[in-house]
């Protein structure tokens, strides 16, 4: 997901207007001329994302007034049941996100439950899945949602979580009403601010605040803050001409100002001529020309290595990049990547991520390297350059280096969940400091904070549909790390998303083994969420795929899972049938322990159905299989279950005899807890047979064993 404004018309808080030393940029030249890699001059500091914006006071006032405006519901005499929606409409690069952030800062005090943020367009320019956005918002509200829940269910949960709250909901870069409407709260106490390029047709009572270019004074103010007031003062007419040349678009003005600020000896006339000299390719619309020219001017001034690094930033998962990420993508050192990112930010090509805390959980050696984001309005331009200048093999290599770093970070994060001194901890101790975490808590915080980026990395890894070794390592490492730090319950939604990714690729590439594994994992999560019908369909699909792949283990797991799911539904006959098929497979493979377990499951479902004869036959088979396998404890447990079924079948004397035999068997195994259970079962049976004295002795013995062998 990407932000939409380069600087957004935001101004740096410094009032001096002079460049601040830092990164480097190439010397002044015509945009269409050859690149010069050797000349360097000081570049300005990038404006922080929380700085005030230039102009837009009229728009802010109109938006504030729109909050209090009488709605259609009120006019008809009905109190509004949904939140008011404010729409800020404009082209990418018009400063629409910056205006929304300024509005949110002004309104924050009136909404004590805070601001919820979501970007509805992904890194690749495609609309984000609404269910994923709803789940992220629920996570921010500390509300659990079942894994694999449908969009409608998540929407209801989100509306329920917002009921009784007074919060701001900011939906950035919305493709249309279809993505916005399912996320709208049903409470008038909340306020929704939406940024979009066009109207939200279909959502009632929405009046857009449409952004055009900045007025002359605000546009010149942006140029002055970047280039310094002196050059504006000595040539105000050219400053106006540059503002007009940029069509008052904040993104274009920031890029033009950054170019000029990096060249203290250049004038506004030089900037004006350089912008005019940028050639325009066919198909660029009139409205897009100012931003294209300003971006191309800034890009062409970069040294070749820096230009390549900028192109590769579009590959970064989640649209976020720091010095280590950039170094991995470009195949250079962190010492080279860090200053280059600072230069990009100074020129308006990247935006520093707002709200970064130096104490944020990061690996030891990654502290002090801030994150940056490629603005959404520039992402298509950078992506076009990547496709034009980079070979597909080089792009794959850059992705592989980035993926390798992500895998190593995940392995390090997982290792911190292991005990100190464990082999995993000792192995991680040999990694570079930039890949090591100071503590388990820091590793867990990093995992939670980078969840979206890691899931995006997984999506990138399978985008081409080739589950090669590195992709498999990423999926395995991410799954293991989520389970280690969050546990099965908390990690289930993210695991569901990962298994869906694997399934998508497996189906597209016709990989039956991977398809079977993904379907089995998804079906298990469906069962846990109560979606048994969906689970049955997936288990059947997994069985078919596993048979096609010749994967006996997956076939057995699918057969058993089908039996268990039918058992959950109370369809005991089908449950016994599927367990029986799994039993045949285990017996054919000589897996005695699994065969004994399946005999027991068959006995259990027959007992649930009241078919005592079949249940007794199955449990006797389980006892015999355990005896042949030399599993004394398993034999005793099976005998105990056999006795329970005999008692239910009206054979208490036979049940007592089997229990006593089981008691002798379990004493050989040395399982004190199981011995206690059998003693208590014998006591219950003796009471039913009318022998309370003997029952009391066995009960006392069982209770003593439980005290000596607690769970």
C-alpha positions in Angstrom: 0.0 0.0 0.0 1.3 3.4 -0.9 0.8 7.0 0.1 -0.3 9.4 -2.6 1.6 12.7 -2.3 5.2 13.7 -2.6 5.5 16.0 0.3 1.8 16.6 -0.3 2.3 20.4 -0.3 3.7 20.0 3.2 6.3 22.5 4.4 9.3 21.8 6.5 9.2 23.6 9.9 12.5 25.4 9.3 11.9 29.0 8.4 15.4 29.7 7.2 14.6 28.5 3.7 18.3 27.5 3.1 19.5 24.0 2.1 20.6 21.7 4.9 23.7 19.6 4.3 23.3 15.9 3.9 23.0 13.7 0.8 24.4 14.4 -2.6 23.0 15.2 -6.0 24.4 15.6 -9.4 25.2 19.1 -10.7 22.8 21.3 -12.7 22.3 20.4 -16.3 19.6 20.1 -18.9 17.2 17.2 -18.2 17.7 15.8 -21.6 21.4 15.9 -21.5 23.8 13.1 -20.4 24.0 12.1 -16.7 27.0 13.3 -14.7 28.0 11.1 -11.9 30.9 13.0 -10.3 29.6 16.4 -9.3 28.1 16.7 -5.9 26.5 19.5 -3.9 24.7 19.7 -0.5 21.0 18.6 -0.7 18.2 19.8 1.5 16.6 17.9 4.3 13.3 16.2 3.5 10.2 17.8 5.0 8.7 15.6 7.8 5.4 14.0 7.1 3.7 15.9 10.0 4.7 19.4 8.8 2.0 21.9 8.0 0.7 22.1 4.5 0.9 25.1 2.1 -2.5 26.7 1.3 -5.7 24.6 1.5 -7.2 26.7 4.3 -10.3 27.2 2.2 -10.6 23.4 1.7 -10.0 22.7 5.4 -12.7 25.2 6.3 -15.2 23.6 3.9 -14.5 20.1 5.2 -15.0 21.3 8.8 -18.3 22.9 7.8 -19.4 19.7 6.0 -19.2 17.8 9.2 -21.9 20.0 10.7 -24.0 20.2 7.6 -27.5 18.9 7.8 -27.7 15.4 6.2 -30.5 13.9 4.2 -31.6 11.8 7.1 -32.1 14.8 9.3 -34.0 16.6 6.6 -36.5 13.7 6.5 -36.9 13.8 10.2 -34.8 10.7 10.9 -31.6 10.6 12.9 -28.7 9.4 10.9 -27.6 5.8 11.5 -24.3 5.8 9.7 -21.2 7.8 10.1 -20.7 11.0 8.1 -18.4 10.5 5.1 -16.0 13.3 4.0 -14.5 12.8 0.5 -11.3 14.5 -0.6 -11.1 14.0 -4.3 -8.2 14.7 -6.5 -5.5 13.2 -8.7 -2.5 11.5 -7.1 0.1 14.2 -6.4 -2.5 16.9 -5.7 -1.8 16.8 -1.9 -5.0 15.0 -1.1 -3.5 12.7 1.6 -1.6 15.7 3.1 -4.9 17.6 3.3 -6.6 14.6 5.0 -3.8 14.3 7.5 -4.1 18.0 8.3 -7.8 17.6 8.8 -7.3 14.6 11.1 -4.9 16.6 13.2 -7.4 19.4 13.7 -10.2 16.9 14.5 -8.2 14.5 16.8 -9.3 16.2 20.0 -13.0 15.7 19.2 -12.6 11.9 18.7 -11.1 10.4 21.9 -11.1 6.9 20.5 -8.3 7.8 18.0 -7.7 7.5 14.3 -7.9 4.2 12.3 -6.0 4.2 9.0 -6.2 2.0 6.0 -4.9 2.4 2.4 -7.2 0.7 -0.1 -4.9 0.4 -3.0 -1.9 -1.9 -2.9 1.7 -1.6 -3.9 1.0 -2.7 -7.4 -1.8 -0.3 -8.0 -4.5 -2.9 -7.6 -7.4 -2.5 -5.1 -6.7 -4.2 -1.8 -9.0 -7.0 -0.7 -11.7 -5.6 1.5 -11.7 -8.5 3.8 -7.9 -8.0 4.5 -8.5 -4.3 5.2 -11.4 -5.1 7.6 -9.2 -7.6 9.4 -6.4 -5.1 9.8 -8.9 -2.6 11.2 -10.2 -5.2 13.6 -6.7 -6.0 14.7 -6.1 -2.3 15.4 -9.3 -2.4 17.6 -8.0 -5.5 19.5 -11.0 -7.5 18.1 -10.5 -11.1 17.1 -12.0 -12.4 13.8 -12.1 -16.0 12.8 -9.6 -17.1 10.1 -11.0 -17.2 6.6 -14.1 -15.2 7.5 -16.0 -13.8 4.6 -16.1 -10.1 3.8 -19.7 -9.7 5.1 -18.9 -11.3 8.4 -15.8 -9.1 8.9 -17.8 -6.0 8.0 -20.3 -6.9 10.7 -17.6 -7.5 13.2 -16.0 -4.2 12.3 -19.2 -2.3 12.7 -19.8 -4.1 16.0 -16.3 -3.1 17.3 -16.9 0.5 16.4 -20.3 0.7 18.1 -20.1 2.9 21.1 -16.9 4.5 20.0 -16.1 8.0 18.8 -13.3 7.5 16.3 -12.0 8.7 13.0 -11.7 6.3 10.1 -9.2 7.4 7.4 -9.5 5.4 4.1 -6.7 6.5 1.8 -6.5 6.0 -2.0 -9.9 4.4 -2.3 -10.5 3.0 -5.8 -14.3 3.4 -5.5 -17.4 3.1 -3.4 -17.3 -0.7 -3.6 -14.2 -0.8 -1.4 -15.5 1.9 1.0 -19.1 1.0 1.7 -18.4 -2.4 3.5 -16.1 -0.5 6.0 -18.5 2.3 7.0 -19.5 2.3 10.7 -23.2 2.2 11.6 -22.8 4.8 14.3 -23.1 8.6 13.7 -20.5 9.3 16.4 -17.7 8.2 14.1 -16.4 10.2 11.2 -15.0 8.7 7.9 -12.5 10.6 5.8 -12.0 9.1 2.4 -9.3 10.1 -0.2 -10.1 9.1 -3.8 -9.6 10.1 -7.3 -13.3 10.2 -8.2 -16.7 10.3 -6.6 -18.1 7.6 -4.4 -21.2 6.9 -6.4 -23.6 4.8 -4.5 -22.8 6.1 -1.0 -25.5 8.7 -0.1 -24.9 12.1 1.4 -21.3 12.5 0.3 -20.2 15.9 -1.0 -16.7 15.8 -2.4 -14.0 18.4 -1.7 -12.3 18.4 -5.1 -8.7 19.5 -5.2 -7.2 21.4 -8.0 -3.8 23.1 -8.1 -2.6 25.3 -5.3 -2.9 29.1 -5.7 0.1 31.1 -6.8 1.1 32.2 -3.3 1.0 28.6 -1.8 2.8 27.2 -4.8 5.6 29.8 -4.5 5.7 29.2 -0.8 6.7 25.5 -1.4 9.4 26.5 -3.8 10.7 29.1 -1.3 10.9 26.6 1.5 13.0 24.2 -0.6 15.1 26.7 -2.6 15.4 29.5 -0.2 13.6 32.9 -0.3 16.5 34.8 -1.9 16.0 33.2 -5.4 12.3 33.8 -5.2 12.7 37.4 -4.2 15.1 38.3 -7.0 13.0 36.7 -9.7 9.3 36.5 -8.6 8.0 36.4 -12.1 9.9 33.3 -13.0 8.8 31.8 -9.7 5.2 32.4 -10.8 6.0 30.8 -14.1 7.4 27.7 -12.5 4.4 27.4 -10.3 2.2 27.6 -13.4 4.4 25.2 -15.2 3.8 22.7 -12.3 0.1 23.5 -12.5 0.1 24.1 -8.8 0.5 20.4 -8.1 2.2 19.9 -4.7 4.0 16.8 -5.8 5.5 18.5 -8.9 6.4 21.6 -6.9 8.2 19.5 -4.2 10.2 17.7 -6.9 11.1 20.9 -8.7 12.0 22.6 -5.4 14.2 19.7 -4.3 16.0 19.9 -7.7 16.6 23.6 -7.3 17.6 23.3 -3.6 20.3 20.8 -4.5 21.9 23.4 -6.8 22.6 26.6 -4.9 24.2 28.2 -8.0 21.2 27.6 -10.3 18.4 30.1 -10.7 14.7 29.8 -11.2 15.2 30.4 -14.9 17.5 27.3 -15.0 14.7 25.3 -13.4 12.1 26.7 -15.8 14.2 25.8 -18.8 15.1 22.4 -17.5 11.4 21.5 -16.9 10.5 22.7 -20.4 13.3 20.6 -21.9 12.0 17.3 -20.5 10.7 15.3 -23.5 7.1 14.0 -23.2 6.4 10.5 -24.4 3.2 9.7 -26.3 0.1 9.1 -24.3 0.9 11.4 -21.3 -2.3 13.4 -20.5 -2.2 17.1 -20.0 -3.0 16.7 -16.3 -0.1 14.3 -15.8 2.5 16.3 -17.6 3.7 18.5 -14.8 4.4 15.6 -12.4 6.0 13.6 -15.2 8.3 16.5 -16.1 9.3 17.2 -12.5 9.9 13.6 -11.7 11.9 13.0 -14.8 14.0 16.1 -14.1 14.8 14.8 -10.6 15.4 11.2 -11.8 17.7 12.2 -14.7 19.9 14.2 -12.2 20.7 11.1 -10.2 24.0 9.2 -10.6 23.5 5.8 -12.4 23.9 3.7 -9.2 21.4 5.9 -7.3 18.9 5.9 -10.2 19.1 2.1 -10.3 18.5 1.9 -6.5 15.4 4.2 -6.9 14.0 1.9 -9.6 14.4 -1.1 -7.4 12.6 0.5 -4.4 9.3 -0.3 -6.2 10.0 -4.0 -5.4 10.2 -3.5 -1.6 7.4 -5.4 0.3 4.8 -3.2 1.7 6.3 -0.2 -0.2 8.6 0.4 2.8 12.4 0.5 2.5 15.3 1.2 4.8 19.0 1.2 4.2 19.3 -2.6 4.7 16.4 -3.2 2.4 17.8 -0.9 -0.3 21.3 -2.5 0.1 19.8 -5.9 -0.4 17.8 -4.8 -3.5 20.7 -3.0 -5.1 23.4 -5.4 -4.0 25.5 -2.6 -2.4 26.6 -1.7 1.1 24.4 -0.2 3.8 26.9 2.7 4.0 26.1 3.4 0.3 22.3 2.8 0.6 21.7 5.0 3.7 22.9 8.3 2.2 21.2 7.5 -1.1 17.8 7.1 0.6 18.4 10.4 2.4 19.1 12.1 -0.9 15.9 10.6 -2.4 13.9 12.0 0.5 15.5 15.4 0.2 14.6 15.5 -3.5 11.0 14.5 -2.8 11.4 11.1 -4.4 10.8 9.2 -1.1 8.8 10.1 2.0 10.0 9.4 5.5 7.6 7.2 7.3 5.7 9.3 9.9 5.7 8.3 13.6 8.9 6.4 13.7 10.2 5.9 17.2 14.0 5.3 17.7 12.9 2.7 20.4 10.9 0.7 17.9 11.8 -3.0 17.9 14.4 -3.6 15.2 17.4 -5.9 15.0 20.4 -4.6 16.9 22.3 -3.4 13.8 19.3 -1.9 12.1 18.7 0.9 14.7 19.2 4.4 13.3 18.1 3.5 9.8 14.7 5.2 9.2 12.1 3.8 6.9 10.9 5.5 3.7 8.0 5.0 1.4 7.7 5.5 -2.3 4.8 7.9 -2.9 1.9 6.3 -4.7 1.8 9.0 -7.4 5.4 8.2 -8.3 5.1 4.4 -8.1 3.8 4.0 -11.7 6.5 6.2 -13.1 9.2 4.3 -11.2 7.7 0.9 -12.2 7.8 2.0 -15.9 11.5 2.8 -15.5 12.2 -0.5 -13.8 10.6 -2.4 -16.7 12.4 -0.2 -19.3 15.9 -0.4 -17.8 16.2 -3.6 -15.8 16.4 -7.1 -17.3 14.0 -9.6 -15.9 16.9 -11.7 -14.6 18.3 -8.7 -12.7 14.8 -8.0 -11.2 14.6 -11.6 -10.1 18.1 -11.4 -8.5 17.1 -8.3 -6.6 14.0 -9.9 -5.3 16.0 -13.0 -4.3 18.4 -10.9 -2.3 15.5 -9.1 -0.6 13.8 -12.5 0.0 17.0 -13.9 1.5 17.3 -11.1 4.0 13.6 -11.5 5.0 14.1 -15.3 5.5 17.1 -14.7 7.7 15.3 -12.1 9.7 12.4 -14.6 10.3 14.8 -17.3 11.3 16.4 -14.9 13.8 13.0 -13.9 15.1 11.9 -17.5 15.5 15.2 -18.4 17.3 14.5 -15.8 20.0 11.4 -17.8 21.0 13.7 -20.7 21.9 15.4 -21.2 25.3 18.7 -19.3 25.9 21.6 -21.6 25.0 19.5 -23.7 22.6 21.1 -24.6 19.2 18.8 -22.1 17.4 20.0 -19.3 19.7 23.6 -20.3 19.3 23.3 -20.4 15.5 21.7 -16.9 15.4 24.4 -15.5 17.5 26.7 -15.9 14.5 24.5 -13.7 12.3 25.4 -10.1 11.5 24.1 -7.6 14.1 21.6 -6.2 11.5 19.8 -9.6 11.7 19.9 -10.2 15.5 17.3 -9.2 18.0 18.2 -8.1 21.6 15.4 -10.1 23.2 12.4 -12.3 22.7 10.1 -9.4 23.4 11.8 -7.2 20.8 11.5 -10.0 18.2 7.8 -10.4 18.9 7.3 -6.7 18.7 9.1 -6.6 15.3 7.0 -9.5 14.0 3.8 -7.7 15.0 4.9 -4.3 13.6 6.1 -5.9 10.3 3.2 -8.2 9.8 1.8 -6.4 6.8 5.2 -6.2 5.1 5.9 -9.9 5.7 2.6 -10.9 4.2 3.3 -8.7 1.2 6.7 -10.4 0.9 5.0 -13.7 0.8 2.7 -12.4 -1.9 5.7 -11.2 -3.9 7.4 -14.5 -3.5 4.6 -16.5 -5.1 3.6 -13.8 -7.6 5.4 -15.6 -10.5 3.9 -18.9 -9.4 7.2 -20.7 -9.0 7.6 -22.2 -5.5 11.3 -22.6 -5.6 13.6 -23.3 -2.6 13.8 -19.7 -1.4 10.0 -19.2 -1.7 9.4 -22.4 0.3 11.8 -21.3 2.9 10.0 -17.9 3.3 6.6 -19.5 3.7 7.9 -22.1 6.2 9.9 -19.6 8.2 7.0 -17.1 8.4 4.6 -19.9 9.4 6.9 -21.2 12.1 7.7 -17.7 13.4 4.0 -16.7 13.7 3.2 -19.9 15.6 6.2 -19.5 17.9 5.5 -15.9 18.9 1.7 -15.7 18.6 0.4 -19.3 19.1 -2.0 -21.2 16.9 -5.1 -19.1 17.9 -3.7 -15.6 17.3 -1.7 -16.7 14.2 -4.6 -18.5 12.5 -5.8 -15.5 10.3 -2.4 -14.9 8.9 -1.7 -18.6 8.4 -5.0 -18.8 6.5 -3.8 -16.1 4.2 -0.5 -17.8 3.6 -2.1 -21.2 2.8 -4.5 -19.5 0.4 -1.4 -18.0 -1.4 0.2 -21.4 -1.7 -3.1 -22.9 -3.0 -3.5 -20.2 -5.6 0.0 -20.9 -7.0 -0.4 -24.7 -6.7 -3.6 -24.7 -8.7 -2.1 -22.3 -11.3 1.1 -24.4 -11.7 -0.6 -27.8 -11.3 1.5 -28.8 -8.3 -0.7 -31.5 -6.6 1.5 -32.1 -3.6 1.5 -28.4 -2.6 -2.2 -28.2 -3.4 -3.0 -31.1 -1.1 -1.0 -29.6 1.7 -2.6 -26.1 1.3 -6.1 -27.6 1.2 -5.5 -29.7 4.3 -4.2 -26.7 6.3 -7.1 -24.5 5.1 -9.6 -27.2 5.9 -8.2 -27.6 9.4 -8.7 -23.9 10.0 -12.2 -24.0 8.6 -13.1 -26.8 11.0 -11.7 -24.7 13.9 -13.8 -21.8 12.8 -17.0 -23.9 12.5 -17.2 -24.0 8.7 -17.5 -27.8 8.5 -19.2 -27.8 5.0 -16.3 -25.8 3.5 -13.9 -28.1 5.3 -15.4 -31.2 3.9 -15.1 -29.8 0.4 -11.5 -29.0 0.9 -10.6 -32.3 2.5 -12.1 -34.1 -0.5 -10.1 -31.8 -2.8 -6.9 -32.5 -0.8 -7.6 -36.3 -1.0 -7.8 -36.1 -4.8 -4.7 -34.0 -5.1 -2.7 -36.2 -2.7 -3.7 -39.3 -4.7 -2.6 -37.6 -7.9 0.8 -36.7 -6.3 1.2 -40.2 -4.8 1.6 -38.7 -1.3 0.5 -41.4 1.0 1.0 -39.3 4.2 -1.4 -36.6 2.8 -3.9 -39.3 1.7 -4.0 -40.7 5.2 -4.3 -37.3 6.8 -7.2 -36.4 4.4 -9.0 -39.7 5.1 -8.7 -39.2 8.9 -9.8 -35.6 8.6 -12.9 -36.5 6.7 -13.7 -39.1 9.3 -13.2 -36.5 12.1 -15.3 -33.9 10.3 -18.2 -36.2 9.7 -17.9 -37.1 13.4 -18.3 -33.4 14.3 -21.4 -33.4 12.2 -22.8 -36.4 14.0 -22.8 -38.5 10.9 -21.4 -41.6 12.6 -21.7 -44.0 9.7 -19.8 -41.9 7.3 -17.2 -41.1 10.0 -16.6 -44.8 10.6 -16.4 -45.4 6.8 -13.7 -42.8 6.3 -11.8 -43.9 9.4 -12.0 -47.5 8.0 -10.4 -46.3 4.7 -7.6 -44.6 6.6 -7.2 -47.8 8.6 -6.7 -49.9 5.5 -4.0 -47.5 4.3 -2.2 -47.7 7.6 -2.3 -51.4 7.8 -1.0 -51.7 4.2 1.9 -49.6 5.2 2.6 -51.5 8.4 2.0 -48.5 10.6 0.8 -50.3 13.8 0.6 -47.3 16.1 -1.5 -45.4 13.7 -3.6 -48.4 13.0 -4.3 -48.9 16.7 -5.3 -45.2 17.0 -7.7 -45.6 14.1 -9.3 -48.8 15.5 -10.0 -46.7 18.6 -11.6 -43.9 16.6 -13.8 -46.3 14.8 -14.8 -47.8 18.2 -15.5 -44.3 19.4 -17.9 -43.3 16.6 -19.7 -46.7 16.8 -20.2 -46.1 20.5 -21.5 -42.6 19.9 -24.1 -44.2 17.5 -25.0 -46.8 20.1 -23.7 -49.7 18.0 -22.1 -51.5 20.9 -21.2 -54.7 19.1 -19.2 -52.8 16.4 -17.6 -50.6 19.0 -16.5 -53.6 21.1 -15.0 -55.2 18.0 -13.0 -52.1 17.1 -11.7 -51.6 20.6 -10.6 -55.3 20.9 -8.8 -54.8 17.6 -7.1 -51.7 19.1 -6.0 -53.7 22.1 -4.6 -56.5 19.9 -2.7 -54.0 17.6 -1.1 -52.3 20.6 -0.1 -55.7 22.1 1.6 -56.7 18.8 3.3 -53.3 18.5 4.7 -53.6 22.1 2.8 -50.5 23.2 2.0 -51.4 26.8 0.6 -48.0 27.8 -1.5 -47.8 24.6 -2.8 -51.3 25.3 -3.9 -50.4 28.8 -5.7 -47.2 27.5 -7.5 -49.3 24.8 -8.5 -51.9 27.4 -9.9 -49.1 29.6 -12.0 -47.8 26.7 -13.1 -51.3 25.9 -14.3 -51.7 29.5 -16.2 -48.4 29.3 -18.0 -49.6 26.2 -18.8 -52.9 27.8 -20.3 -51.1 30.8 -22.5 -49.0 28.4 -23.5 -52.2 26.6 -24.8 -53.6 29.9 -21.9 -55.9 30.6 -20.6 -54.6 34.0 -18.9 -57.9 35.1 -17.0 -58.2 31.8 -16.1 -54.5 32.1 -14.7 -55.1 35.6 -12.6 -58.0 34.5 -11.1 -56.0 31.6 -10.4 -53.0 33.8 -8.5 -55.2 36.2 -6.5 -56.7 33.4 -5.8 -53.2 32.1 -4.6 -52.2 35.6 -2.0 -55.0 35.7 -0.9 -53.9 32.2 -0.5 -50.3 33.0 1.6 -51.1 36.1 4.1 -52.7 33.8 4.2 -49.4 31.8 4.7 -47.3 34.9 2.0 -44.8 33.9 0.8 -43.6 37.3 -1.8 -41.2 36.0 -3.5 -43.8 33.7 -3.4 -46.2 36.7 -5.3 -43.7 38.7 -7.9 -43.3 36.0 -8.4 -47.1 35.9 -8.6 -47.3 39.7 -11.4 -44.7 39.7 -13.2 -46.5 36.8 -13.1 -49.8 38.8 -14.5 -48.0 41.8 -17.4 -46.7 39.7 -18.1 -50.2 38.3 -18.0 -51.8 41.7 -20.5 -49.3 43.1 -22.9 -50.2 40.3 -22.4 -53.8 41.1 -23.3 -53.2 44.7 -19.8 -53.6 46.4 -19.3 -50.2 48.1 -16.5 -51.4 50.4 -14.3 -52.6 47.5 -15.2 -49.5 45.5 -14.0 -47.2 48.4 -10.6 -49.0 48.5 -10.1 -48.5 44.8 -11.2 -44.9 44.9 -8.8 -44.1 47.7 -6.0 -45.7 45.8 -6.9 -43.7 42.7 -7.0 -40.4 44.5 -3.6 -41.1 46.1 -2.1 -41.8 42.7 -3.6 -38.6 41.3 -1.9 -36.7 44.2 1.4 -38.4 43.3 1.0 -37.9 39.6 -0.8 -34.6 38.9 -1.5 -33.6 35.3 
